[in-house]
């Protein structure tokens, strides 16, 4: 079974270039009979196939309605309170609509939204014609969760006035910065960005740019078809079961297939739609984005431009449409304007390229400790396996064989300890999670898999041999997910390794299957309606050998370290309708008979190390600041206030960079000078690896004999 194939947790977009099927998909004409058929299949398949067998009832309806409304007007920019009240009649009716096939919510939603978009279009023209006072003190609430729908048109107009003014201020300041760079090169007098007087030419250009961008945004919303509104409605119904269960319309299904087959060119990032935003889930190992170094998980992509071209606002775009702007010919530059969770905005230039396959594979090196001893380091970017080679009867490349080879190389170096790095490992092949675990253990159960009928399979490593039996530390963080959580949990449950890292892993402990909705459909329906799409449904759940699920809570490390990710609300526990953590019976798993770390002594050593480390203390400080900035969602909308906020953010990031806690965020010029760093260079600045080396170096003081830590 392959987690990565069956289990992709999101509506996926792997940013690829090259020939694809994107251009071949014909728009599906709206047909009520077709949509009644889709509804009937959702009704019959979701409850039957889903792991939890959730019923189609009023509770499901409430969850589906909440999801539907949040995608209809995610930023609360259009619908008035009266419109929402009209839609609220459907709160407990969706189950009935799906059951009887008389579906009207997406029609009503489309009607109300389009009416308001047209009204807002006129409001915006009036606001822009009146202009703005750059220095008049204003503030804007940027978190839709803290807003109710506007009570009336006056309140809606005021929201748009503040929002548009902020966009003009941002556009103006970016134009001033660009103009001053040109003047600086020519030795000319620079514009005073901080004075009360604005440059009239640049201000007028900013106004024009914002008007053009906003017109395009509204036009895009009005072009959303009735069928697309229905598709989003069906997906909201599916997601009410859990965040990884989706209805995939024919175009989304085809995009999913493209991702799985993998024409590996582009910037290399996995994206998802999140309440009107395009959010980065993870950066792909070996990709152009990873090589550039600035794009991170949880970044929201606000706009996209070609090199020095005009940015295109991609907010409220579907992933499919956003990808069409981000993808492009190999060797060309795309510039992504991203918003960080702490409020910072960055323009990230990435040269589109193929994914360098060698960078996606296991790597190793030897680290010398302060006493001259050798410690092995192994980086596993993902639990990969070439399944296509297996179907052809060939031995495809896989993470198990590669890890075994790297371990054998390290053993020849006579290492006295091993650091295995799973940070940012998004998962992959379940069988390889089991097999790689077996390289460090003498066989036995590694994970339990429970299906929707309650049947539990225990997956074991059958190979009794152990490739490496020395001391071992596993590094994890909040972006380690799925197969990497299975491996880390097995190492922890057997007492085989010390698990070190951030507060918890992602908590993705479920398996999804892709159900083709055209299969078993009568030929008459197939001919009439063509492709109905697919359902991605959660069908299984993972449990550790100790009986605890990896779902929701993830893996909590033995040694928890401060992280710049601590302020992020990321992982299953922060996702709507996530399946809960639970337990099953423990399976027998004898503890590791080799030497093990004394957890209490190691925790104390780590606590002292962190307390002495200026960089770890800086991480704590910066994470708290970032959390505070994230919570301060009311932003200034006047020239001096925007400039002050920008300066404070840049100063905070500069201090963090100077302290070495944002090592991957050098200035663009500095990155070009240095080029891509080698693995050894990266590790030399990695304070988590430094701490692991320290613990390993002092392991003689903390190792216990077999059986002493039962």
Buried (B, 14 or more C-beta within 10 A) or exposed (E): BBBBBBBBBBBBBBBBBEEBEBEEBEEBEEBEEBBBBBBBBBBEBBBEBBBBEBEBEBEBBBBBBBBBBBBBBBBBBBBBBEBBEBBEEBBBBBBBBBEEBEBEBBBBBBBBBBEBBEBBBEBBEEBBEEEBEBEEEBEBBBEBEEBEBBEEEEBBBBBBBBBBBBBBBBBBBBBBEEBBEEEEEEEEEEBEBEEEEBBEEBBEBBBEBBBEBBBEBBEBBEEBEBBBBBBBBBBBBBBBBBBBBBBBBBBBBBBBBBBBEEBBBBBBBBBBBBBBBBBBBBBBBBBBBBBBBBBBBBBBBBBBBBEEEEBBBBBBBBBBEBBBBBBBEEEEBBBBBBBBBBBBBBBBBBBBBBBBEEBBBBBBBBBEBEEEBBBBBBBBBBBBBBBEEEEEEEEBBBBBBBBBEBBEBBBEEEBBBBBBBBBBBBBBBBBBBBBBBBBBBBBBBBBBBBEBEEEBEBBBBEBEEBBBBBBBBBBBBBBBBBBBBBBBBBBBBBBBBBBBBBBBBBBBBBBBBBBBBBEEBEEEBEEEBBBBBBBBBBBBBBBBBBBBBBBBBBBBBBBBBBBBBBBBEBBBBEBEBBBEBEEBEBBEBEBBEBBBBBBEBBBEBBEEBBEEBEBBBBBBBBBEBBBEBBEEBEBBBBBBBBBEBBEEBEEBBEBBBEBBBBBBBBEEEEBEEEEEBEEEEBBEBBBBBBBBBBBBBBBEEBBBEEEEBE
